């Protein structure tokens, strides 16, 4: 019989798939055994091995939109393990912030944040997809957008060619999600915007024939990541915080990053 996952209740046995469900196999005696079991279906949802493994590993699943109650009506919830029992946990029905366009409630689903007016012949068209270029938008980030602010800058968005890039998210005047690529103004040319692609932080003026700013900081140097904080420190102060460097062919040392007089990155070794 297949061992699907470690038992999340006793942490000693393994969940074994049987005819009725996935049962813990821990049994040493009648006084030392585990009776935890995940049945094959809950609320009409088939518990596949992948779902069982997620539930066992994290004690909760993703939210499902296709659960069915006793009246055969669909509802959204995640399944959680509480005191050895599988229970549904319900998602908040709406965000705290109302729709900035019509002031109605903004409903939450697994796929989007949707103004309740959208369901009434689309009298309001606010509809924010939760999957933005491969990044799943949290409820808190949606609240931030609806309040007119931008989300934090992150570098794990995916382009159509599956390459990462950096951006913040904002809502435009039509309440559509837009990317804001600027991290900070370029310290070299003072007019361009520094943004992140899958390889480096670059100035937007590198294509401007009149300025041709070549300011570039690679996102990884000698196997070490240059973080957003490192970049901001470099652009604002010219140096980064101290850090440990561990070269592949050499001894570890303490140092920091620095921009030289031509705004090229160098590593300053301290000890």
C-alpha positions in Angstrom: 0.0 0.0 0.0 1.2 3.5 -0.9 2.5 5.8 1.8 1.0 9.2 0.9 2.3 11.4 3.7 3.4 11.6 7.4 0.5 11.5 9.8 -0.1 15.1 10.9 -1.7 14.0 14.2 0.6 11.5 15.8 3.7 12.3 13.6 4.8 8.7 14.0 2.9 6.8 11.4 2.2 7.2 7.7 -1.1 7.8 5.9 -1.9 4.7 3.8 -4.5 4.8 1.1 -7.3 2.3 1.5 -10.8 1.7 0.1 -12.5 4.3 2.3 -9.7 6.8 2.8 -6.2 7.5 4.0 -5.6 6.0 7.4 -2.6 6.3 9.8 -0.7 3.0 10.1 0.8 3.7 13.5 -0.1 0.8 15.8 2.2 -0.7 18.6 -0.6 -1.8 20.9 -4.2 -1.0 21.8 -2.9 1.8 24.0 -0.4 3.1 21.5 -2.1 3.6 18.2 -3.4 6.4 16.0 -6.9 6.3 14.5 -6.6 9.4 12.4 -8.2 9.1 8.9 -8.9 11.3 5.9 -11.9 10.1 4.0 -12.1 9.9 0.3 -14.5 12.8 -0.1 -15.5 15.9 2.0 -18.4 18.1 0.9 -18.4 16.5 -2.5 -14.7 17.1 -3.0 -12.5 14.1 -4.0 -9.5 13.9 -1.8 -6.7 13.2 -4.3 -3.3 12.2 -3.0 -2.0 15.7 -3.8 -4.7 17.3 -1.7 -4.1 14.8 1.1 -0.4 15.5 1.1 -1.0 19.2 1.3 -3.5 18.8 4.1 -1.1 16.5 6.0 2.0 18.7 5.4 0.3 22.1 6.2 -2.8 21.1 8.2 -4.9 23.0 5.6 -5.7 23.0 1.9 -6.1 25.8 -0.6 -9.5 27.3 -0.9 -12.0 25.4 -3.0 -14.8 27.0 -4.9 -16.6 23.7 -5.6 -17.5 22.3 -2.2 -21.2 21.3 -1.8 -23.4 21.5 1.3 -26.3 19.2 2.3 -28.7 21.3 0.2 -26.4 20.7 -2.8 -25.4 24.3 -3.0 -21.8 25.2 -3.7 -19.7 27.1 -1.3 -16.0 28.2 -0.9 -13.8 27.1 2.0 -10.5 25.5 2.8 -10.2 22.2 4.7 -8.3 22.2 7.9 -7.3 19.7 10.6 -8.5 20.8 14.0 -8.1 18.4 17.0 -7.8 15.5 14.6 -10.9 16.3 12.6 -11.3 17.7 9.1 -13.4 20.9 9.1 -14.2 23.6 6.6 -12.8 27.1 7.2 -14.7 29.8 5.4 -13.1 32.7 3.6 -14.2 36.2 4.5 -17.0 37.2 2.1 -15.8 40.7 1.3 -12.9 43.1 1.8 -13.0 45.8 4.5 -12.5 48.5 1.9 -15.5 49.2 -0.3 -15.3 49.7 -4.0 -13.7 53.1 -4.7 -15.9 53.4 -7.8 -19.4 52.8 -6.4 -18.9 52.2 -2.7 -20.4 48.7 -2.8 -18.8 45.7 -1.1 -15.8 44.0 -2.9 -16.4 40.3 -2.8 -13.6 37.7 -2.5 -13.2 34.6 -4.6 -10.3 32.3 -5.2 -9.8 33.9 -8.6 -10.6 37.6 -8.2 -11.8 40.5 -6.0 -15.1 41.6 -7.5 -17.4 44.5 -6.8 -20.9 43.2 -5.9 -22.2 45.6 -8.6 -20.4 43.4 -11.2 -22.9 40.6 -10.5 -25.8 43.0 -11.2 -25.6 43.3 -15.0 -22.1 44.7 -14.5 -23.3 48.0 -13.2 -19.8 48.3 -11.8 -16.8 46.8 -13.7 -14.3 46.5 -10.8 -12.7 43.1 -11.2 -9.2 42.4 -10.0 -7.7 39.1 -10.9 -5.8 37.4 -8.1 -3.2 35.9 -10.4 -1.1 38.8 -11.7 1.8 37.6 -14.0 2.2 34.4 -11.9 1.9 36.2 -8.5 -1.1 35.5 -6.3 -2.6 38.7 -4.9 -3.4 38.5 -1.2 -6.4 40.1 0.5 -4.1 42.7 2.2 -2.6 43.7 -1.2 -6.1 44.1 -2.6 -6.9 46.4 0.4 -3.8 48.4 -0.3 -4.7 48.8 -4.0 -8.3 49.8 -3.2 -7.0 52.5 -0.8 -5.0 54.1 -3.6 -1.6 52.9 -2.6 0.9 50.7 -4.4 1.9 47.2 -3.3 5.5 46.4 -2.2 8.0 46.0 -4.9 8.7 42.4 -5.7 10.9 40.7 -8.3 9.1 37.4 -8.9 6.6 38.4 -11.5 6.8 36.2 -14.7 6.7 37.5 -18.2 5.1 35.7 -21.2 8.5 34.2 -21.8 8.6 32.9 -18.2 11.4 35.3 -17.1 11.1 37.1 -13.8 10.8 40.8 -13.6 10.2 43.4 -10.8 7.4 45.8 -10.2 4.8 47.3 -7.8 1.1 47.1 -8.5 -1.1 50.1 -8.7 -4.7 50.9 -9.9 -5.0 53.4 -12.7 -7.7 56.0 -13.1 -10.0 53.3 -14.5 -9.3 51.0 -11.5 -7.4 48.5 -13.6 -4.2 46.9 -12.3 -1.0 48.3 -13.7 2.7 47.6 -13.2 4.9 50.4 -11.8 8.4 49.2 -12.7 10.4 52.0 -10.9 12.3 51.0 -7.7 14.2 54.3 -7.4 15.6 57.1 -9.6 18.9 56.3 -11.2 21.8 57.7 -9.0 24.0 58.2 -12.1 21.9 60.0 -14.7 19.3 61.3 -12.1 16.5 61.2 -14.7 16.0 57.5 -15.4 14.2 54.9 -13.3 16.0 51.8 -12.0 13.9 48.6 -12.4 14.5 44.9 -12.2 14.6 42.3 -15.0 15.5 38.6 -14.6 19.3 39.4 -14.6 19.9 42.9 -13.3 18.7 46.2 -11.9 19.0 48.6 -14.8 18.4 52.3 -15.7 15.5 53.0 -18.1 17.8 55.4 -20.0 20.0 52.6 -21.3 18.0 52.8 -24.6 17.9 56.6 -24.7 20.4 57.6 -27.4 20.7 61.1 -26.0 21.6 60.0 -22.4 22.6 56.4 -22.8 22.9 55.6 -19.1 24.5 52.3 -18.5 23.9 52.0 -14.8 23.6 48.3 -14.0 23.8 46.2 -10.9 23.6 42.4 -11.4 21.0 40.7 -9.2 23.6 38.0 -8.4 27.3 38.4 -8.0 29.6 35.5 -7.1 26.6 33.4 -6.2 25.3 36.0 -3.8 21.9 37.8 -4.3 21.9 41.5 -4.4 18.6 42.3 -2.5 16.3 45.2 -3.0 17.6 46.7 0.3 21.2 46.4 -1.0 20.2 48.2 -4.2 18.4 51.0 -2.3 21.3 51.5 0.0 23.7 51.7 -2.9 21.5 54.2 -4.8 20.9 56.4 -1.7 24.2 56.1 0.2 26.7 54.6 -2.3 27.3 51.6 0.0 25.5 48.6 1.4 25.4 47.0 4.9 28.2 44.6 5.8 27.6 41.0 4.8 29.4 37.6 4.7 30.9 36.4 1.4 31.7 32.8 0.8 33.7 32.4 -2.4 33.7 28.9 -4.0 37.4 29.0 -4.3 38.6 30.9 -1.2 38.1 31.7 2.4 34.9 33.4 3.7 35.3 37.1 4.5 33.2 40.1 5.6 32.7 43.0 3.2 30.1 45.3 1.6 29.1 46.6 -1.8 30.1 50.0 -3.0 29.5 52.1 -6.1 32.8 53.6 -7.5 33.1 57.0 -9.0 31.7 55.7 -12.3 28.8 54.0 -10.5 30.2 50.5 -11.1 29.7 48.0 -8.3 32.6 46.7 -6.4 33.1 44.6 -3.3 35.1 46.1 -0.4 36.7 43.4 1.8 36.9 44.3 5.5 38.2 41.1 7.1 
